Amino acid sequence: MDQETTASARVIGALTRTAARIRELECEAEALLHEKGDPEGSAAKLRRKAELLRDLPDELDGLLDGLDQRTRGLVERKAENLCARASAALGQGSVFWMRNLLYPEDYAEGEPNELERFITSLGR
């Protein structure tokens, strides 16, 4: 494997792990809210989701070396955008905003979220 392919695999792997953890946290938050009647526990899971997105640029730091400039720029911009939105949601303490990070207004249940679509676009 060449350096670019290796770097791409590392970045996609890190993003995929983050996306999977976010889905887990969302499911746990829903279960806490709807099955256990625990809005505080649910909010804590959604805060953790937002924290993962806020920390994404740091998570990817060091993994971007070896990517071509175009791909590196795309990943950096996406990570910074997600970080800024998550930071704003955390700063406002908005559980609604934290829940809806990654989901556009026209999102339909079962579709990939914004991060999952981005990962797929990198794999092409």
matplotlib code that plots the C-alpha trace (Angstrom):
import matplotlib.pyplot as plt

x = [0.0, 1.3, 1.4, -1.7, -3.8, -2.6, -3.4, -6.8, -7.6, -6.5, -8.7, -11.7, -11.2, -11.1, -14.2, -16.0, -15.3, -16.6, -19.7, -20.4, -20.0, -22.3, -25.0, -24.5, -24.9, -28.0, -29.6, -28.7, -30.0, -33.3, -33.6, -32.9, -35.5, -38.3, -37.9, -36.4, -37.9, -34.5, -34.1, -30.9, -29.2, -30.4, -29.0, -25.6, -25.4, -26.2, -23.5, -21.0, -22.0, -21.4, -18.1, -17.0, -17.8, -16.1, -13.0, -12.9, -10.1, -7.9, -8.8, -7.7, -4.5, -1.6, -3.7, -3.9, -0.2, 0.1, -3.3, -3.4, -4.0, -7.5, -8.7, -6.8, -8.5, -11.9, -11.4, -10.0, -12.9, -15.6, -14.0, -13.7, -17.3, -18.6, -16.4, -17.8, -21.4, -21.0, -19.1, -22.0, -24.6, -22.5, -22.1, -25.8, -26.5, -29.2, -30.1, -32.3, -29.4, -27.1, -29.7, -30.0, -26.3, -25.6, -29.2, -30.7, -34.3, -35.3, -33.6, -35.6, -35.1, -32.7, -30.7, -27.0, -26.3, -24.0, -20.8, -21.7, -22.3, -19.0, -17.1, -18.8, -17.6, -14.0, -14.1, -14.9]
y = [0.0, 3.5, 6.3, 8.0, 4.8, 4.1, 7.6, 7.4, 4.1, 5.5, 8.6, 6.6, 4.2, 7.0, 8.7, 5.3, 4.6, 8.0, 7.7, 4.2, 5.6, 8.5, 6.1, 4.1, 7.2, 8.3, 4.9, 5.0, 8.5, 7.5, 4.4, 6.5, 9.1, 6.9, 3.6, 4.7, 8.2, 9.7, 13.0, 13.9, 10.6, 11.1, 14.6, 13.3, 10.9, 13.7, 15.9, 13.1, 12.9, 16.6, 16.3, 13.6, 16.0, 18.9, 16.9, 15.5, 17.8, 16.7, 13.0, 13.4, 15.3, 13.4, 11.0, 13.5, 13.3, 11.5, 12.5, 14.4, 18.1, 18.1, 15.3, 16.7, 20.0, 18.4, 16.4, 19.4, 21.6, 19.0, 18.3, 22.1, 22.6, 19.8, 21.0, 24.5, 23.4, 21.0, 23.6, 26.0, 23.4, 22.6, 26.3, 26.9, 23.6, 22.9, 19.2, 19.7, 21.0, 18.3, 15.6, 17.1, 17.6, 15.6, 15.6, 18.0, 19.2, 16.8, 13.7, 10.5, 7.7, 5.0, 7.3, 7.9, 11.0, 13.8, 12.2, 8.8, 10.4, 12.2, 8.9, 7.3, 10.2, 9.7, 6.0, 6.8]
z = [0.0, -0.8, 1.7, 0.4, 0.5, 4.0, 5.2, 3.6, 5.3, 8.7, 8.2, 7.0, 9.9, 12.5, 11.0, 10.8, 14.5, 15.4, 13.3, 14.9, 18.4, 17.6, 16.4, 19.7, 21.8, 19.9, 20.4, 24.1, 24.4, 22.8, 25.1, 28.2, 27.2, 25.9, 27.8, 31.1, 31.3, 32.0, 30.2, 32.1, 31.1, 27.5, 27.5, 28.8, 25.9, 23.4, 25.1, 24.6, 20.9, 20.5, 22.4, 19.9, 17.0, 18.8, 19.3, 15.7, 14.4, 17.3, 16.7, 13.1, 13.9, 12.7, 10.5, 7.6, 6.7, 3.4, 2.0, -1.2, -0.7, -2.0, 0.2, 3.2, 2.7, 2.4, 5.7, 7.5, 6.5, 7.4, 10.7, 11.5, 10.4, 12.6, 15.5, 15.2, 15.1, 18.0, 20.1, 19.5, 20.6, 23.7, 24.5, 24.3, 26.2, 23.5, 23.7, 20.6, 18.7, 20.0, 18.9, 15.4, 14.7, 11.5, 10.4, 7.8, 8.0, 5.3, 6.9, 6.6, 9.2, 8.0, 5.7, 6.4, 8.4, 7.3, 8.7, 7.2, 3.8, 4.0, 4.8, 1.8, -0.4, 0.8, -0.2, -3.8]

ax = plt.figure().add_subplot(projection="3d")
ax.plot(x, y, z, "-o")
ax.set_aspect("equal")
plt.show()
